[in-house]
Amino acid sequence: MVNESLDTRRHHWTRPTPSTRRGRPALLAGIVLVLGVAVAVLVLLLAREGMFGPPPRTLVIPEGRRASQVYAAVDRSLDVPPGTTRKAVGKADLALPPEVKGNPEGYLFPATYPVTSGTTPTSLLTYMVDTARQRFGADHIAAGARRNHVSVQQAVTIASIVQAEAGTTTDMGKVSRVIYNRLARGMPLQMDSMLNYALKRSTLDTTADDTRIDSAYNSYEHKGLPPTPIGNPGDQAMEAAITPTPGRWLYFVTVAPGDTRFTDSYAEHQRNVQEFNRNRLEESGN
């Protein structure tokens, strides 16, 4: 998420022992070894059952979880009233970049964190943010952001979109390239993950009414990046954000699981969308 060893080295005698006693040292060593193994197994079993105190616990934060989901997970893990961790954010002295204005979205790094009797919402939030600052503050991240003419904070935002949109590691680099290509052309990103964030949901189905909501995260109505990340990206998404795959793609749609189509042709994209819609209808049984 100490092994102890017995010294079973053979002793050397200064004179031969009688033939009738020759096997006694080996027999005694074997008995001691068996007893030692039995004790070690008993200790492991007792530890597993919590006889020596509560077993160690961990909190797993998967890639892409939104801050609201992380807060809820911390509340459950620490068995505190719902909303406790969210309230702790305002009081915690988190080492966030000044430009995020105290909002830790994007900086609650996905990882496995230890939970002990002394763990608090503030200590977990601090651990997550410090981990993100360490990972995202690396020199190659800053260099990659400059290479793509964005700030590190913007790279984190792009990584959060990549994390939400890409189905595979290979697709991450391509989704990242689509984002940069559309930004370069002044095109709205038109990505449903941002609408889902604004509407506090996760779905593959977007309606025309959804695309008209009044929100800065409505990437159909507003050009450019959203005002904050839309989740908490991991290392792979961040790498994709600073090293997008070369290509001219402007559109993509996941037609079926494991089958994401990328293209720079709007007509081809429309055909792909039609195939996606047919597959969705078949799945629903209509």
KEKE-3310 file (N, C-alpha, C; in steps of 0.2 Angstrom, whole numbers, plus 5000, padded with zeros to 4 digits):
npx = (5004:5042:5050:5055:5069:5076:5092:5099:5111:5123:5131:5149:5158:5172:5176:5172:5155:5147:5140:5127:5121:5121:5111:5104:5107:5102:5089:5084:5086:5077:5065:5065:5064:5051:5043:5045:5040:5027:5024:5026:5016:5004:5005:5003:4990:4984:4986:4979:4966:4965:4970:4981:4978:4969:4968:4978:4971:4966:4963:4957:4958:4952:4958:4952:4941:4929:4930:4920:4916:4927:4927:4916:4920:4931:4924:4916:4926:4932:4922:4914:4901:4892:4898:4907:4921:4921:4918:4930:4939:4939:4945:4957:4974:4979:4992:4989:4990:4991:4982:4971:4962:4959:4952:4952:4950:4956:4968:4968:4975:4974:4977:4982:4979:4985:4976:4973:4970:4972:4970:4963:4950:4957:4970:4971:4967:4977:4988:4984:4984:4998:5004:5000:5005:5018:5019:5014:5022:5034:5049:5049:5035:5032:5040:5034:5022:5025:5030:5019:5012:5004:4999:5005:4993:4983:4987:4984:4970:4967:4972:4962:4951:4955:4956:4943:4937:4944:4945:4955:4973:4980:4971:4971:4982:4977:4965:4969:4976:4966:4959:4969:4970:4957:4957:4967:4961:4951:4939:4924:4926:4916:4913:4906:4909:4912:4899:4893:4900:4895:4882:4882:4883:4885:4885:4882:4873:4868:4857:4849:4844:4853:4864:4862:4863:4865:4881:4898:4905:4899:4904:4899:4893:4903:4919:4936:4945:4938:4934:4940:4948:4939:4939:4950:4965:4976:4993:4995:4986:4990:5003:4999:4993:5003:5011:5004:4997:5004:4994:4979:4967:4950:4938:4930:4922:4916:4912:4909:4913:4930:4932:4935:4933:4943:4944:4947:4937:4921:4910:4913:4914:4900:4894:4900:4895:4881:4882:4886:4874:4865:4870:4868:4854:4851:4857:4848:4837:4827)
npy = (4994:4973:4964:4951:4941:4925:4920:4907:4902:4889:4882:4880:4867:4863:4851:4834:4828:4815:4802:4799:4811:4819:4825:4833:4848:4853:4849:4856:4869:4869:4867:4880:4888:4885:4888:4902:4906:4903:4912:4924:4923:4923:4936:4944:4940:4945:4958:4961:4959:4970:4969:4975:4989:5000:4996:5002:5016:5022:5035:5036:5046:5048:5051:5066:5069:5081:5096:5097:5083:5078:5084:5078:5065:5066:5070:5058:5049:5053:5053:5064:5077:5080:5093:5098:5098:5106:5118:5120:5124:5138:5142:5136:5137:5136:5133:5140:5145:5163:5168:5159:5163:5157:5146:5129:5120:5109:5108:5099:5086:5070:5055:5042:5044:5044:5040:5044:5043:5056:5063:5077:5087:5099:5095:5085:5092:5101:5092:5087:5099:5103:5093:5094:5106:5103:5094:5101:5111:5108:5110:5106:5107:5120:5125:5118:5124:5137:5134:5132:5143:5147:5150:5141:5139:5140:5129:5119:5120:5116:5103:5098:5098:5089:5078:5075:5073:5064:5047:5038:5036:5038:5046:5057:5066:5070:5076:5087:5093:5097:5107:5117:5120:5125:5136:5143:5147:5155:5149:5143:5132:5122:5110:5097:5093:5104:5110:5101:5102:5115:5112:5104:5089:5073:5067:5060:5065:5079:5093:5105:5116:5115:5120:5134:5139:5151:5154:5155:5144:5139:5133:5134:5146:5155:5160:5154:5148:5140:5149:5142:5127:5112:5101:5089:5086:5072:5066:5061:5068:5081:5080:5078:5091:5099:5094:5092:5081:5081:5088:5092:5092:5097:5093:5081:5065:5052:5038:5025:5015:5016:5020:5034:5047:5058:5073:5086:5090:5097:5091:5077:5076:5078:5066:5057:5061:5058:5044:5041:5045:5036:5024:5027:5027:5014:5008:5012:5006:5010)
npz = (5000:5039:5038:5048:5051:5054:5061:5054:5052:5050:5064:5068:5074:5086:5087:5082:5084:5093:5083:5086:5090:5080:5072:5080:5081:5069:5069:5080:5075:5064:5071:5078:5067:5061:5072:5072:5060:5062:5072:5065:5055:5064:5069:5058:5055:5066:5066:5054:5058:5066:5079:5085:5085:5074:5057:5044:5034:5018:5006:4990:4977:4961:4944:4937:4945:4951:4961:4970:4971:4977:4989:4995:4995:5005:5016:5018:5020:5032:5040:5043:5045:5030:5019:5027:5023:5012:5018:5025:5016:5014:5026:5026:5024:5010:4998:4985:4968:4965:4955:4955:4964:4977:4974:4973:4963:4951:4957:4967:4969:4960:4968:4980:4996:5013:5028:5044:5062:5066:5054:5046:5037:5033:5033:5023:5012:5011:5009:4996:4988:4989:4983:4970:4967:4967:4957:4946:4946:4941:4931:4917:4915:4916:4905:4894:4894:4891:4878:4871:4872:4883:4900:4915:4923:4914:4906:4916:4916:4903:4903:4912:4905:4894:4902:4905:4893:4885:4881:4881:4884:4873:4865:4873:4869:4856:4859:4866:4856:4847:4855:4856:4842:4840:4848:4842:4830:4834:4837:4846:4859:4861:4869:4878:4891:4898:4899:4906:4918:4922:4924:4934:4932:4924:4908:4892:4884:4876:4875:4864:4872:4883:4877:4877:4890:4903:4907:4911:4908:4897:4883:4871:4869:4873:4869:4870:4885:4899:4915:4925:4929:4925:4933:4942:4935:4931:4930:4916:4909:4910:4904:4891:4889:4888:4878:4865:4853:4836:4823:4813:4817:4821:4826:4836:4841:4851:4844:4848:4862:4864:4851:4845:4834:4825:4816:4803:4795:4794:4788:4788:4802:4805:4800:4808:4820:4817:4817:4830:4836:4831:4837:4851:4851:4848:4859:4869:4866:4857)
capx = (5000:5049:5051:5060:5072:5080:5099:5099:5118:5126:5137:5155:5161:5179:5178:5167:5151:5145:5135:5120:5119:5123:5105:5101:5107:5098:5082:5082:5085:5071:5059:5064:5062:5044:5040:5046:5036:5020:5023:5025:5009:5000:5006:5000:4983:4981:4987:4974:4960:4965:4971:4986:4975:4965:4972:4979:4966:4968:4958:4959:4955:4953:4959:4946:4935:4928:4932:4914:4916:4933:4925:4911:4924:4934:4918:4914:4932:4934:4916:4912:4895:4892:4899:4913:4927:4919:4919:4937:4943:4940:4949:4963:4979:4982:4997:4987:4993:4986:4977:4965:4958:4957:4948:4957:4948:4962:4974:4967:4979:4972:4982:4980:4982:4984:4971:4974:4965:4974:4969:4957:4949:4962:4977:4970:4967:4984:4992:4982:4987:5005:5006:4998:5010:5025:5019:5013:5028:5041:5052:5047:5028:5032:5043:5029:5016:5028:5031:5012:5010:4999:5002:5004:4987:4979:4989:4980:4963:4967:4972:4956:4946:4957:4955:4936:4935:4948:4944:4961:4979:4982:4966:4973:4986:4973:4960:4973:4978:4959:4958:4974:4968:4951:4959:4971:4957:4946:4933:4922:4928:4910:4914:4900:4912:4911:4892:4891:4902:4891:4875:4884:4881:4889:4881:4884:4867:4867:4852:4850:4843:4859:4869:4860:4863:4869:4886:4904:4907:4896:4909:4895:4892:4909:4926:4942:4945:4933:4937:4943:4948:4933:4941:4957:4968:4982:5000:4995:4982:4995:5008:4995:4991:5009:5014:4998:4999:5003:4988:4975:4960:4946:4932:4930:4917:4917:4906:4907:4918:4936:4932:4935:4935:4946:4944:4947:4932:4915:4905:4915:4912:4893:4893:4902:4889:4875:4883:4885:4867:4862:4872:4864:4847:4851:4858:4842:4832:4822)
capy = (5000:4972:4957:4948:4934:4921:4918:4900:4899:4883:4883:4876:4864:4862:4844:4830:4826:4808:4801:4798:4817:4823:4828:4838:4855:4854:4848:4862:4875:4868:4869:4887:4891:4884:4892:4909:4907:4903:4918:4929:4923:4925:4943:4947:4940:4949:4965:4962:4960:4976:4968:4980:4995:5000:4995:5009:5017:5027:5039:5036:5052:5046:5057:5070:5071:5088:5098:5095:5076:5077:5086:5073:5059:5067:5069:5051:5045:5055:5052:5070:5079:5083:5100:5100:5099:5112:5124:5120:5127:5145:5143:5132:5141:5132:5136:5140:5151:5169:5169:5155:5167:5153:5141:5124:5116:5108:5107:5093:5081:5063:5051:5039:5048:5040:5043:5041:5046:5063:5067:5082:5090:5104:5092:5082:5097:5104:5087:5087:5105:5103:5088:5097:5112:5100:5090:5105:5116:5106:5114:5104:5109:5127:5125:5115:5129:5142:5132:5132:5150:5147:5150:5135:5139:5138:5122:5115:5120:5112:5096:5096:5097:5083:5072:5074:5072:5058:5040:5034:5040:5040:5051:5064:5071:5072:5081:5093:5097:5100:5113:5122:5122:5129:5142:5147:5149:5159:5145:5141:5125:5118:5103:5095:5092:5111:5111:5096:5105:5121:5110:5099:5083:5070:5064:5060:5068:5087:5096:5112:5120:5115:5125:5141:5141:5157:5152:5156:5137:5137:5134:5135:5153:5159:5157:5153:5143:5142:5153:5138:5120:5109:5095:5089:5081:5068:5067:5060:5073:5087:5079:5079:5098:5103:5091:5089:5077:5085:5086:5098:5091:5103:5090:5073:5062:5045:5035:5019:5014:5014:5022:5041:5049:5065:5075:5093:5091:5097:5086:5071:5076:5077:5059:5053:5062:5054:5037:5041:5046:5029:5020:5029:5025:5007:5006:5014:5001:5014)
capz = (5000:5042:5039:5053:5049:5060:5059:5054:5049:5054:5069:5067:5080:5086:5087:5079:5089:5092:5077:5088:5091:5074:5069:5085:5080:5063:5071:5084:5070:5061:5076:5079:5061:5061:5077:5070:5054:5064:5075:5060:5052:5069:5070:5052:5056:5072:5063:5049:5062:5070:5086:5087:5083:5068:5051:5040:5029:5012:5002:4983:4973:4954:4940:4934:4950:4952:4968:4974:4972:4981:4996:4997:4997:5011:5021:5019:5023:5039:5044:5046:5042:5023:5019:5032:5019:5008:5023:5027:5010:5015:5032:5026:5021:5004:4994:4978:4964:4966:4950:4955:4969:4982:4971:4972:4957:4947:4961:4972:4964:4961:4971:4986:5002:5020:5032:5051:5067:5066:5048:5046:5030:5031:5032:5017:5006:5010:5005:4989:4984:4989:4978:4964:4966:4966:4950:4940:4946:4938:4926:4911:4914:4914:4898:4890:4894:4887:4871:4868:4873:4888:4907:4919:4925:4908:4905:4920:4914:4897:4906:4915:4899:4891:4907:4905:4886:4882:4883:4882:4885:4866:4863:4877:4865:4851:4861:4868:4850:4845:4860:4854:4835:4840:4851:4837:4825:4837:4837:4853:4860:4860:4872:4882:4897:4901:4900:4912:4924:4924:4926:4939:4930:4919:4904:4885:4880:4877:4871:4862:4878:4887:4874:4878:4897:4905:4911:4908:4906:4891:4878:4864:4868:4875:4866:4875:4890:4905:4920:4930:4927:4926:4937:4944:4931:4933:4926:4909:4905:4910:4899:4885:4889:4886:4872:4861:4847:4830:4819:4811:4819:4824:4829:4838:4844:4853:4841:4852:4867:4861:4844:4845:4828:4825:4809:4802:4791:4797:4785:4791:4809:4805:4798:4814:4825:4816:4819:4837:4838:4830:4842:4857:4850:4849:4866:4873:4863:4853)
cpx = (5004:5049:5056:5063:5076:5087:5099:5106:5120:5132:5143:5157:5168:5181:5171:5162:5149:5140:5128:5117:5119:5117:5102:5101:5102:5091:5080:5081:5079:5065:5059:5062:5054:5040:5040:5041:5029:5019:5022:5018:5004:5000:5002:4993:4980:4981:4981:4967:4960:4967:4976:4984:4972:4970:4973:4974:4969:4962:4960:4955:4957:4954:4952:4940:4935:4929:4926:4914:4922:4931:4920:4915:4928:4929:4917:4920:4933:4927:4914:4905:4896:4893:4905:4919:4926:4920:4926:4941:4944:4944:4956:4968:4983:4986:4995:4990:4988:4981:4971:4960:4955:4953:4952:4955:4954:4968:4973:4969:4976:4977:4978:4983:4980:4979:4972:4969:4966:4972:4963:4956:4954:4968:4977:4970:4974:4988:4991:4985:4994:5007:5005:5004:5017:5025:5019:5018:5034:5043:5049:5039:5028:5035:5038:5024:5019:5028:5024:5008:5004:5003:5001:4997:4982:4981:4985:4973:4962:4967:4966:4951:4948:4955:4947:4934:4938:4946:4950:4967:4981:4978:4968:4976:4982:4968:4963:4975:4971:4958:4963:4972:4962:4953:4962:4967:4951:4939:4931:4924:4922:4911:4909:4903:4911:4904:4890:4894:4898:4884:4876:4881:4886:4885:4884:4879:4867:4861:4853:4849:4849:4864:4868:4860:4867:4875:4893:4907:4904:4900:4905:4894:4898:4915:4931:4941:4940:4937:4941:4944:4941:4934:4948:4961:4974:4988:4999:4991:4986:5000:5005:4994:4997:5013:5008:5001:4999:4997:4984:4968:4956:4939:4934:4924:4918:4911:4904:4913:4925:4937:4930:4937:4937:4946:4945:4941:4925:4910:4907:4913:4904:4891:4895:4897:4883:4876:4883:4878:4863:4864:4869:4857:4846:4852:4852:4836:4826:4823)
cpy = (5005:4965:4955:4942:4931:4920:4910:4897:4894:4884:4878:4874:4863:4855:4840:4828:4819:4807:4801:4805:4822:4827:4833:4845:4857:4854:4854:4868:4875:4870:4876:4890:4891:4888:4900:4911:4908:4909:4924:4929:4925:4933:4947:4946:4944:4957:4967:4963:4966:4975:4973:4987:4995:5000:5001:5009:5022:5030:5039:5042:5050:5052:5060:5071:5079:5090:5096:5087:5074:5079:5081:5067:5060:5067:5062:5047:5047:5055:5058:5072:5082:5090:5102:5102:5105:5118:5125:5124:5134:5146:5140:5137:5137:5136:5136:5146:5157:5170:5165:5158:5162:5147:5135:5119:5116:5107:5103:5087:5074:5059:5047:5042:5044:5044:5040:5045:5053:5067:5071:5084:5094:5100:5088:5087:5100:5099:5087:5093:5105:5098:5090:5102:5109:5097:5096:5111:5114:5110:5113:5106:5116:5128:5123:5120:5135:5140:5132:5139:5151:5148:5143:5134:5137:5131:5117:5115:5116:5105:5094:5094:5090:5077:5070:5071:5065:5052:5036:5038:5042:5046:5058:5069:5074:5077:5087:5097:5100:5107:5118:5124:5126:5136:5146:5150:5154:5156:5143:5134:5120:5111:5102:5095:5099:5112:5107:5099:5111:5118:5105:5092:5079:5066:5064:5064:5076:5089:5103:5117:5121:5120:5132:5143:5147:5155:5153:5150:5135:5138:5134:5142:5157:5156:5157:5148:5145:5146:5149:5131:5117:5102:5095:5083:5078:5070:5067:5065:5080:5086:5081:5087:5102:5100:5088:5086:5081:5083:5093:5097:5097:5100:5083:5071:5055:5042:5029:5019:5012:5017:5030:5043:5057:5067:5083:5095:5091:5092:5079:5070:5075:5070:5055:5054:5058:5046:5036:5041:5039:5024:5021:5027:5017:5004:5007:5009:5004:5013)
cpz = (5000:5044:5044:5050:5054:5057:5060:5051:5054:5058:5067:5073:5080:5086:5085:5085:5088:5087:5080:5090:5085:5071:5074:5083:5074:5065:5075:5080:5067:5065:5077:5073:5060:5066:5075:5065:5057:5068:5071:5057:5057:5069:5064:5053:5061:5069:5058:5052:5066:5078:5089:5086:5076:5062:5047:5035:5023:5009:4995:4980:4965:4950:4937:4939:4951:4960:4973:4976:4977:4989:4999:4999:5003:5017:5023:5023:5030:5043:5047:5042:5035:5023:5023:5028:5015:5012:5025:5022:5012:5021:5031:5022:5015:5000:4986:4974:4965:4961:4950:4961:4974:4980:4970:4967:4952:4951:4967:4968:4966:4963:4977:4992:5009:5024:5039:5056:5068:5060:5049:5038:5028:5029:5025:5011:5005:5007:4998:4985:4984:4984:4971:4962:4964:4959:4945:4940:4943:4932:4919:4909:4912:4907:4893:4889:4890:4879:4868:4869:4878:4895:4910:4921:4919:4906:4909:4918:4907:4899:4909:4910:4896:4896:4906:4898:4883:4885:4884:4882:4878:4864:4867:4872:4859:4853:4863:4861:4847:4849:4857:4847:4835:4843:4846:4832:4828:4837:4844:4853:4859:4863:4878:4890:4901:4903:4906:4918:4926:4926:4931:4938:4926:4915:4897:4881:4881:4872:4869:4867:4882:4884:4875:4885:4898:4909:4907:4906:4900:4885:4871:4863:4869:4872:4871:4880:4895:4910:4925:4927:4929:4930:4939:4940:4934:4929:4919:4906:4905:4905:4892:4884:4886:4880:4868:4855:4840:4826:4817:4813:4823:4828:4831:4841:4845:4850:4845:4857:4863:4854:4844:4838:4828:4817:4809:4797:4794:4794:4787:4798:4809:4804:4805:4820:4824:4818:4827:4839:4837:4835:4849:4857:4851:4856:4871:4871:4859:4846)
residu = (MET:VAL:ASN:GLU:SER:LEU:ASP:THR:ARG:ARG:HIS:HIS:TRP:THR:ARG:PRO:THR:PRO:SER:THR:ARG:ARG:GLY:ARG:PRO:ALA:LEU:LEU:ALA:GLY:ILE:VAL:LEU:VAL:LEU:GLY:VAL:ALA:VAL:ALA:VAL:LEU:VAL:LEU:LEU:LEU:ALA:ARG:GLU:GLY:MET:PHE:GLY:PRO:PRO:PRO:ARG:THR:LEU:VAL:ILE:PRO:GLU:GLY:ARG:ARG:ALA:SER:GLN:VAL:TYR:ALA:ALA:VAL:ASP:ARG:SER:LEU:ASP:VAL:PRO:PRO:GLY:THR:THR:ARG:LYS:ALA:VAL:GLY:LYS:ALA:ASP:LEU:ALA:LEU:PRO:PRO:GLU:VAL:LYS:GLY:ASN:PRO:GLU:GLY:TYR:LEU:PHE:PRO:ALA:THR:TYR:PRO:VAL:THR:SER:GLY:THR:THR:PRO:THR:SER:LEU:LEU:THR:TYR:MET:VAL:ASP:THR:ALA:ARG:GLN:ARG:PHE:GLY:ALA:ASP:HIS:ILE:ALA:ALA:GLY:ALA:ARG:ARG:ASN:HIS:VAL:SER:VAL:GLN:GLN:ALA:VAL:THR:ILE:ALA:SER:ILE:VAL:GLN:ALA:GLU:ALA:GLY:THR:THR:THR:ASP:MET:GLY:LYS:VAL:SER:ARG:VAL:ILE:TYR:ASN:ARG:LEU:ALA:ARG:GLY:MET:PRO:LEU:GLN:MET:ASP:SER:MET:LEU:ASN:TYR:ALA:LEU:LYS:ARG:SER:THR:LEU:ASP:THR:THR:ALA:ASP:ASP:THR:ARG:ILE:ASP:SER:ALA:TYR:ASN:SER:TYR:GLU:HIS:LYS:GLY:LEU:PRO:PRO:THR:PRO:ILE:GLY:ASN:PRO:GLY:ASP:GLN:ALA:MET:GLU:ALA:ALA:ILE:THR:PRO:THR:PRO:GLY:ARG:TRP:LEU:TYR:PHE:VAL:THR:VAL:ALA:PRO:GLY:ASP:THR:ARG:PHE:THR:ASP:SER:TYR:ALA:GLU:HIS:GLN:ARG:ASN:VAL:GLN:GLU:PHE:ASN:ARG:ASN:ARG:LEU:GLU:GLU:SER:GLY:ASN)
# end
